[in-house]
């Protein structure tokens, strides 16, 4: 078979779609399932976004980071809260001044074991931020570390 970038891309997408960590192909059904199973937990997250919150940090790596970029559009459209999307290592290296008790820090990680995310959520908690983990398992390291956890 001749070399074709379209063929390579199609093969890569087919292979990725078979992975539990590739969410792009199932995002709509995953979101519906999350809201059906965890709607109450999602509503409790909304309660954190009150007038005292000055910054919402959406944090992830890889596909989770891409998901957080999309979430930023929603928050920007529906709230007046400043929203930033960062990778975990950016949180550690930038050390944002607004990451404090008036901030909500939401980290997404399917496995809940990403070492940079674990280090960054520990930093956010030490700064007093309200921490939330979006993870597959509440028993993951990120699930156990966050103040609030939403398993999906």
PADO-687650 format. One record per residue: residue number from 1; x, z, y of N, C-alpha, C in turn. Coordinates in steps of 0.2 Angstrom, whole numbers, padded with zeros to 4 digits. Atoms other than C-alpha are relative to their C-alpha. Layout:
BEGIN
 seq   n_x   n_z   n_y  ca_x  ca_z  ca_y   c_x   c_z   c_y
 NUM     X     Z     Y     X     Z     Y     X     Z     Y
...
! end
This chain:
BEGIN
 seq   n_x   n_z   n_y  ca_x  ca_z  ca_y   c_x   c_z   c_y
   1  0004  0000 -0006  0000  0000  0000  0004  0000  0006
   2 -0004  0001 -0006  0007 -0005  0017 -0001  0007  0004
   3  0000 -0006 -0005  0011  0009  0030 -0005 -0001  0005
   4  0005  0001 -0005 -0003  0012  0041 -0002  0007  0003
   5  0001 -0006 -0003 -0005  0026  0054 -0007  0003 -0001
   6  0007 -0002  0001 -0024  0026  0052 -0001  0003 -0007
   7  0001 -0002  0007 -0022  0028  0033  0003  0007 -0001
   8 -0003 -0006  0000 -0010  0042  0035 -0004  0006  0003
   9  0005 -0005 -0003 -0022  0051  0047 -0006  0001 -0004
  10  0005 -0001  0005 -0036  0048  0035  0002  0005 -0006
  11 -0003 -0004  0005 -0026  0056  0021  0001  0007  0002
  12 -0001 -0007 -0002 -0021  0071  0031 -0006  0003  0002
  13  0007 -0003 -0002 -0039  0074  0037 -0003  0002 -0007
  14  0003 -0001  0006 -0045  0073  0019  0003  0006 -0003
  15 -0004 -0006  0003 -0031  0085  0013 -0002  0006  0004
  16  0001 -0006 -0004 -0034  0097  0027 -0008  0003 -0001
  17  0007 -0002  0000 -0053  0097  0025 -0001  0004 -0007
  18  0000 -0004  0006 -0050  0105  0007  0002  0007  0001
  19 -0003 -0007 -0001 -0042  0120  0015 -0005  0004  0003
  20  0005 -0005 -0003 -0051  0136  0019  0002  0001  0008
  21 -0003 -0001 -0007 -0040  0136  0035 -0001 -0005  0005
  22  0002  0006 -0004 -0046  0119  0042 -0007  0001  0002
  23  0007 -0001 -0002 -0062  0123  0052 -0003 -0006  0003
  24  0003  0005 -0004 -0065  0107  0061 -0005 -0004 -0003
  25  0005  0004  0003 -0075  0098  0048 -0006  0004 -0001
  26  0006 -0004  0001 -0087  0113  0046 -0002  0004  0006
  27  0001 -0005 -0005 -0088  0121  0063 -0007  0001  0002
  28  0007 -0001 -0001 -0106  0118  0066 -0004  0005 -0005
  29  0003 -0005  0005 -0111  0126  0049  0003  0007  0000
  30 -0003 -0007 -0001 -0099  0140  0051 -0002  0004  0005
  31  0002 -0003 -0006 -0105  0144  0068 -0007  0003 -0002
  32  0007 -0002  0002 -0123  0145  0061  0000  0005 -0005
  33 -0001 -0005  0004 -0118  0155  0047  0002  0007  0003
  34 -0002 -0006 -0004 -0109  0167  0058 -0005  0004  0004
  35  0005 -0003 -0005 -0123  0170  0070 -0006  0002 -0005
  36  0006 -0003  0005 -0136  0172  0055  0003  0006 -0003
  37 -0002 -0006  0004 -0125  0185  0046  0002  0005  0005
  38 -0003 -0005 -0004 -0117  0193  0061 -0002  0000  0008
  39  0002  0001 -0007 -0128  0190  0076  0000  0007  0004
  40  0000 -0007 -0004 -0130  0209  0080  0007  0002  0002
  41 -0007 -0002 -0002 -0111  0211  0080  0002 -0005  0006
  42 -0001  0004 -0006 -0110  0196  0092 -0003  0002  0006
  43  0004 -0002 -0006 -0123  0203  0103  0004  0007  0003
  44 -0003 -0005 -0003 -0113  0219  0104  0007 -0002  0004
  45 -0005  0002 -0004 -0098  0209  0110 -0002 -0002  0007
  46  0003  0002 -0007 -0109  0202  0124 -0001  0007  0004
  47  0001 -0006 -0004 -0112  0220  0129  0007  0003  0003
  48 -0007 -0001 -0003 -0093  0222  0133  0001 -0004  0006
  49 -0001  0004 -0006 -0095  0209  0146 -0004  0002  0005
  50  0004 -0003 -0006 -0101  0220  0160  0003 -0001  0006
  51 -0003  0001 -0006 -0098  0221  0178  0007  0003  0001
  52 -0006 -0003  0000 -0083  0232  0175  0006 -0004 -0003
  53 -0005  0004  0003 -0074  0219  0165  0003 -0005  0005
  54 -0003  0004 -0005 -0062  0209  0176  0003 -0006 -0004
  55 -0004  0005  0003 -0053  0198  0163 -0002  0000 -0008
  56  0001  0001  0007 -0058  0191  0146  0006 -0004 -0003
  57 -0005  0003  0003 -0043  0186  0135 -0002 -0003 -0007
  58  0001  0003  0006 -0046  0174  0121  0006 -0002 -0003
  59 -0007  0000  0003 -0031  0174  0109 -0001 -0003 -0007
  60  0000  0003  0006 -0027  0163  0094  0006 -0004 -0001
  61 -0006  0004  0002 -0014  0153  0085 -0003 -0006 -0004
  62  0002  0006  0004 -0016  0135  0077 -0007 -0001  0002
  63  0007  0002 -0001 -0034  0131  0074 -0004  0005  0003
  64  0004 -0005 -0003 -0040  0148  0080  0001 -0001  0008
  65 -0001  0001 -0007 -0032  0144  0097 -0004 -0006  0002
  66  0005  0005 -0002 -0041  0128  0097 -0007  0002  0001
  67  0007 -0003 -0001 -0057  0137  0094 -0001  0004  0006
  68  0001 -0004 -0006 -0054  0149  0108  0000 -0005  0006
  69  0001  0005 -0006 -0051  0134  0120 -0007 -0002  0001
  70  0007  0003  0000 -0068  0128  0116 -0005  0006  0003
  71  0004 -0006 -0002 -0075  0146  0118  0000  0001  0008
  72 -0001 -0001 -0007 -0068  0147  0136 -0005 -0004  0004
  73  0005  0004 -0003 -0079  0132  0141 -0007  0004  0001
  74  0006 -0004  0000 -0094  0143  0136  0000  0005  0005
  75 -0001 -0005 -0005 -0088  0158  0145  0000 -0002  0007
  76  0000  0003 -0007 -0084  0148  0161 -0006 -0002  0002
  77  0007  0002 -0002 -0101  0141  0161 -0005  0005  0001
  78  0006 -0004  0001 -0111  0156  0157  0002  0007  0004
  79 -0002 -0007 -0003 -0101  0171  0165  0004 -0001  0007
  80 -0004  0000 -0006 -0092  0175  0181  0007  0004 -0001
  81 -0006 -0004  0002 -0078  0184  0171  0006 -0005  0000
  82 -0006  0004  0001 -0061  0177  0173  0002  0000 -0008
  83 -0001  0001  0007 -0057  0170  0156  0007 -0004 -0001
  84 -0007  0003  0002 -0039  0166  0149  0000 -0002 -0007
  85 -0002  0002  0007 -0034  0157  0133  0007  0000 -0001
  86 -0007  0000  0001 -0017  0162  0126  0001  0000 -0007
  87 -0003 -0002  0007 -0007  0162  0110  0002  0007  0000
  88 -0002 -0007  0001 -0002  0178  0103  0007  0002  0003
  89 -0007 -0002 -0003  0016  0177  0108  0000 -0001  0008
  90  0000  0000 -0007  0011  0173  0126 -0002  0006  0003
  91  0002 -0006 -0002  0002  0189  0127  0006  0005  0000
  92 -0006 -0004  0000  0018  0198  0122  0005 -0002  0005
  93 -0005  0002 -0005  0030  0188  0133 -0002  0000  0007
  94  0002  0000 -0006  0019  0186  0148 -0002  0007  0003
  95  0002 -0006 -0002  0013  0204  0148 -0005  0000  0006
  96  0004  0001 -0005 -0002  0200  0159 -0002  0007  0004
  97  0002 -0006 -0004 -0005  0214  0173 -0007  0002 -0001
  98  0007 -0001  0000 -0024  0212  0171 -0002  0002 -0007
  99  0002 -0002  0007 -0023  0217  0152  0000  0008  0000
 100  0000 -0008  0000 -0029  0235  0154 -0007  0002 -0002
 101  0006 -0002  0002 -0045  0245  0152 -0006 -0004  0002
 102  0006  0004 -0003 -0056  0233  0162  0000 -0007 -0004
 103  0000  0007  0003 -0051  0218  0150 -0003  0001 -0007
 104  0002  0001  0007 -0059  0212  0134  0005 -0005 -0003
 105 -0005  0004  0003 -0046  0205  0122 -0003 -0002 -0007
 106  0003  0003  0006 -0053  0194  0108  0005 -0004 -0004
 107 -0004  0004  0004 -0042  0188  0094 -0003 -0003 -0006
 108  0003  0003  0006 -0047  0175  0081  0006 -0001 -0005
 109 -0005  0001  0005 -0037  0174  0065 -0004  0000 -0007
 110  0004  0000  0007 -0045  0168  0048  0003  0005 -0005
 111 -0003 -0005  0005 -0033  0178  0038  0000  0007  0002
 112  0000 -0006 -0003 -0032  0192  0050  0007  0003 -0002
 113 -0007 -0003  0002 -0013  0194  0045  0005 -0003  0004
 114 -0005  0004 -0004 -0004  0183  0058  0004  0006  0003
 115 -0004 -0005 -0003  0011  0194  0063  0000  0000  0007
 116  0000  0000 -0007  0011  0189  0081 -0006  0002  0003
 117  0007 -0002 -0003 -0008  0192  0083  0000  0008 -0001
 118  0000 -0007  0001 -0005  0209  0075  0004  0004  0005
 119 -0004 -0003 -0005  0009  0213  0087 -0004  0000  0007
 120  0003  0001 -0007 -0001  0207  0102 -0006  0004  0001
 121  0006 -0004 -0001 -0017  0216  0098  0002  0008  0000
 122 -0002 -0007 -0001 -0007  0232  0096  0002  0001  0007
 123 -0002 -0001 -0008  0000  0229  0114 -0006  0000  0004
 124  0006 -0001 -0004 -0017  0226  0121 -0003  0006 -0001
 125  0003 -0007  0001 -0024  0242  0113  0004  0005  0004
 126 -0004 -0004 -0003 -0009  0251  0120 -0001  0000  0008
 127  0001  0001 -0007 -0013  0244  0137 -0007  0002  0002
 128  0007 -0003 -0001 -0031  0251  0135 -0006 -0005  0000
 129  0005  0005  0000 -0040  0234  0133 -0005  0002 -0006
 130  0005  0000  0005 -0056  0233  0123  0002 -0005 -0005
 131 -0003  0005  0005 -0050  0224  0107 -0005 -0002 -0005
 132  0004  0003  0005 -0060  0213  0096  0003 -0005 -0005
 133 -0003  0004  0005 -0055  0204  0080 -0005 -0004 -0003
 134  0004  0005  0004 -0064  0188  0073  0004 -0002 -0006
 135 -0005  0001  0006 -0057  0188  0055 -0005 -0001 -0006
 136  0004  0001  0006 -0063  0183  0038 -0002  0007 -0003
 137  0001 -0006  0004 -0061  0201  0031  0001  0006  0005
 138 -0001 -0006 -0004 -0064  0218  0040  0006  0004 -0002
 139 -0006 -0004  0003 -0050  0225  0029  0006 -0003  0001
 140 -0006  0003 -0002 -0037  0213  0036  0003  0005  0005
 141 -0004 -0003 -0005 -0023  0220  0047 -0004  0000  0007
 142  0003  0000 -0007 -0032  0214  0063 -0007  0003  0000
 143  0007 -0004  0001 -0049  0220  0056  0001  0007  0001
 144 -0001 -0007 -0001 -0042  0237  0055  0003  0003  0006
 145 -0004 -0002 -0006 -0032  0237  0071 -0005  0000  0006
 146  0004  0001 -0006 -0046  0231  0083 -0005  0006  0001
 147  0006 -0005 -0001 -0059  0243  0091 -0006 -0003 -0003
 148  0006  0004  0003 -0072  0230  0086  0002 -0005 -0004
 149 -0002  0005  0004 -0072  0218  0072 -0006 -0004 -0002
 150  0005  0004  0002 -0083  0203  0068  0003 -0005 -0006
 151 -0002  0004  0005 -0080  0196  0051 -0004 -0006 -0001
 152  0003  0006  0000 -0084  0178  0048  0002 -0004 -0007
! end
